[in-house]
Amino acid sequence: MTSPAETGAAERDVVVVGCGPAGCAAAVFAARDGLDVAVFDRGRSSLARCAHLENYPGFPAGIDVGTLSDLMRAQAERAGCAVVDDLVESVERLGDSDADEPPFEVTLQEGEPVAARRVIAATRYDGEYLRGLDDDDAMFEVHDHAGETHEHFDREYADRDGTTPVDGLYVASPSDADRQAVTAAGRGARVGKRVVADARIDDGWWPEAAEGVDWVRREAELDGEWADRDRWVEWFDAEHADGPVDPDSARFARVREAAVDDALASYVDADEEAARTAAGHRALAERLDPDAVVDAHGPDALLGAMDDEAVAAYAADGGPDAPQADGGTR
Ligand SMILES: Cc1cc2nc3c(=O)[nH]c(=O)nc-3n(C[C@H](O)[C@H](O)[C@H](O)COP(=O)(O)OP(=O)(O)OC[C@H]3O[C@@H](n4cnc5c(N)ncnc54)[C@H](O)[C@@H]3O)c2cc1C
């Protein structure tokens, strides 16, 4: 069998198949930890069949699935993923590739094949593209319905953290969590965290050190001794003194350095918090219907928020070519 280097396939740390709630969550967790993630999204979608999603947290009057899908893709992109509109046709494991090469080759409907170190399946309806990675009996289940025999991907094939008997293959969906959007997203997050921990373990971390949280914290909470890096080093040493790796080894020092960097990088100051708040509001506003925004806030509030010169110029010119506050045109 040819290796990805021989086929010229682009290489990714992680390929996620599907950008529904499960795939988006998995991709965001993996990319936020610095993994190079590509998400392919096309084909049959459960979410697209939902008329209006009213039980997903954070949307008081529900959310239409078109807007939610746009938001999820945008979130994955902002986290650093390449989100590509393409269908995964098959995933093959290149059995004899050496350890330094990604073991999977992902074949797409349109694009060039992609080599991946890890693959996360997140496609509620479809597991066909995984056929051949393991025995059919293990991956698929057959049942009779109305006198006909049907074969489906086995929702219990993967463990709850998405790991499977195939090293490097994870399944976020189909799973026993895929019947509601929020539980599918939760499963995706859990699988994304597992992938992050496994990538760290490959990089020399040990399991207890590799499991972490993806939190963003206020610098104001970094009080007293914890503002000092040495205190974190001390904490790490105490936590892992009896762990599997010699505390005097170079490996221990390297992982400690990375873990402390990681912890300290999770703190943001008040200016950064304000900047992220503004960026978050803007990303939401970009996807809202302008009429709904006017309806919700009233014209006075919106005119008050606008640059006076832009409003005057718009009134004077009375049209879409009036200059905007940023110097562009409408
Ligand atoms: C009619 C209906 C109404 C529903 N209403 C609700 C509701 O009100 N509330 C609720 O919580 N849940 C509802 N659900 C369930 C909800 O849609 C699912 O729980 C949720 O969408 C599962 O998320 P997922 O990410 O696992 O899969 P999906 O939402 O199916 O996302 C999978 C993604 O993968 C892509 N994909 C598929 N195959 C491939 C491939 N080979 N290559 C690349 N991409 C691929 C698809 O295009 C899709 O974007 C409803 C489902 C249906 C059918």
The ligand as an SDF file (V2000), in Angstrom:
LIG
                    3D

 53 58  0  0  0  0  0  0  0  0999 V2000
  -36.8780   16.0210   11.5530 C   0  0  0  0  0  0  0  0  0  0  0  0
  -35.8740   16.2250   12.6730 C   0  0  0  0  0  0  0  0  0  0  0  0
  -36.1060   17.1870   13.6270 C   0  0  0  0  0  0  0  0  0  0  0  0
  -35.2080   17.3480   14.6940 C   0  0  0  0  0  0  0  0  0  0  0  0
  -35.4750   18.2870   15.6510 N   0  0  0  0  0  0  0  0  0  0  0  0
  -34.6290   18.4280   16.6980 C   0  0  0  0  0  0  0  0  0  0  0  0
  -34.8910   19.3880   17.7040 C   0  0  0  0  0  0  0  0  0  0  0  0
  -35.8740   20.1260   17.6480 O   0  0  0  0  0  0  0  0  0  0  0  0
  -33.9960   19.4830   18.7330 N   0  0  0  0  0  0  0  0  0  0  0  0
  -32.8940   18.6910   18.8350 C   0  0  0  0  0  0  0  0  0  0  0  0
  -32.1390   18.8280   19.7850 O   0  0  0  0  0  0  0  0  0  0  0  0
  -32.6150   17.7850   17.8850 N   0  0  0  0  0  0  0  0  0  0  0  0
  -33.4590   17.6200   16.8320 C   0  0  0  0  0  0  0  0  0  0  0  0
  -33.1820   16.6930   15.8640 N   0  0  0  0  0  0  0  0  0  0  0  0
  -31.9810   15.8650   16.0200 C   0  0  0  0  0  0  0  0  0  0  0  0
  -30.7100   16.6440   15.6240 C   0  0  0  0  0  0  0  0  0  0  0  0
  -30.8410   17.0420   14.2870 O   0  0  0  0  0  0  0  0  0  0  0  0
  -29.4900   15.7470   15.8370 C   0  0  0  0  0  0  0  0  0  0  0  0
  -29.4660   15.2870   17.1780 O   0  0  0  0  0  0  0  0  0  0  0  0
  -28.1810   16.4810   15.5860 C   0  0  0  0  0  0  0  0  0  0  0  0
  -28.2250   17.2320   14.4090 O   0  0  0  0  0  0  0  0  0  0  0  0
  -27.0370   15.4640   15.5230 C   0  0  0  0  0  0  0  0  0  0  0  0
  -25.8490   16.1630   15.2680 O   0  0  0  0  0  0  0  0  0  0  0  0
  -24.6420   15.4500   14.5090 P   0  0  0  0  0  0  0  0  0  0  0  0
  -23.5620   16.4410   14.4620 O   0  0  0  0  0  0  0  0  0  0  0  0
  -24.4120   14.1430   15.1480 O   0  0  0  0  0  0  0  0  0  0  0  0
  -25.1910   15.0980   13.0390 O   0  0  0  0  0  0  0  0  0  0  0  0
  -25.7320   16.0270   11.8630 P   0  0  0  0  0  0  0  0  0  0  0  0
  -26.5430   17.1380   12.3770 O   0  0  0  0  0  0  0  0  0  0  0  0
  -26.3970   15.0780   10.9050 O   0  0  0  0  0  0  0  0  0  0  0  0
  -24.4160   16.6070   11.2180 O   0  0  0  0  0  0  0  0  0  0  0  0
  -23.6110   15.7980   10.3970 C   0  0  0  0  0  0  0  0  0  0  0  0
  -22.9060   16.6710    9.3770 C   0  0  0  0  0  0  0  0  0  0  0  0
  -22.0360   15.8350    8.6180 O   0  0  0  0  0  0  0  0  0  0  0  0
  -22.1740   16.1000    7.2250 C   0  0  0  0  0  0  0  0  0  0  0  0
  -21.8440   14.8480    6.5310 N   0  0  0  0  0  0  0  0  0  0  0  0
  -22.5460   13.7050    6.4650 C   0  0  0  0  0  0  0  0  0  0  0  0
  -21.8830   12.7630    5.7680 N   0  0  0  0  0  0  0  0  0  0  0  0
  -20.7080   13.3320    5.3940 C   0  0  0  0  0  0  0  0  0  0  0  0
  -19.5690   12.8660    4.6670 C   0  0  0  0  0  0  0  0  0  0  0  0
  -19.5060   11.6010    4.2040 N   0  0  0  0  0  0  0  0  0  0  0  0
  -18.5460   13.7450    4.4390 N   0  0  0  0  0  0  0  0  0  0  0  0
  -18.5870   15.0110    4.9100 C   0  0  0  0  0  0  0  0  0  0  0  0
  -19.6350   15.4800    5.6280 N   0  0  0  0  0  0  0  0  0  0  0  0
  -20.6640   14.6580    5.8770 C   0  0  0  0  0  0  0  0  0  0  0  0
  -23.6200   16.5510    7.0520 C   0  0  0  0  0  0  0  0  0  0  0  0
  -23.7590   17.3730    5.9240 O   0  0  0  0  0  0  0  0  0  0  0  0
  -23.8650   17.2980    8.3710 C   0  0  0  0  0  0  0  0  0  0  0  0
  -23.5520   18.6760    8.2310 O   0  0  0  0  0  0  0  0  0  0  0  0
  -34.0530   16.5430   14.7770 C   0  0  0  0  0  0  0  0  0  0  0  0
  -33.7880   15.5910   13.7840 C   0  0  0  0  0  0  0  0  0  0  0  0
  -34.6950   15.4280   12.7380 C   0  0  0  0  0  0  0  0  0  0  0  0
  -34.4040   14.4080   11.6970 C   0  0  0  0  0  0  0  0  0  0  0  0
  1  2  1  0
  2  3  1  0
  2 52  2  0
  3  4  2  0
  4  5  1  0
  4 50  1  0
  5  6  2  0
  6  7  1  0
  6 13  1  0
  7  8  2  0
  7  9  1  0
  9 10  1  0
 10 11  2  0
 10 12  1  0
 12 13  2  0
 13 14  1  0
 14 15  1  0
 14 50  1  0
 15 16  1  0
 16 17  1  0
 16 18  1  0
 18 19  1  0
 18 20  1  0
 20 21  1  0
 20 22  1  0
 22 23  1  0
 23 24  1  0
 24 25  2  0
 24 26  1  0
 24 27  1  0
 27 28  1  0
 28 29  2  0
 28 30  1  0
 28 31  1  0
 31 32  1  0
 32 33  1  0
 33 34  1  0
 33 48  1  0
 34 35  1  0
 35 36  1  0
 35 46  1  0
 36 37  1  0
 36 45  1  0
 37 38  2  0
 38 39  1  0
 39 40  1  0
 39 45  2  0
 40 41  1  0
 40 42  2  0
 42 43  1  0
 43 44  2  0
 44 45  1  0
 46 47  1  0
 46 48  1  0
 48 49  1  0
 50 51  2  0
 51 52  1  0
 52 53  1  0
M  END
$$$$
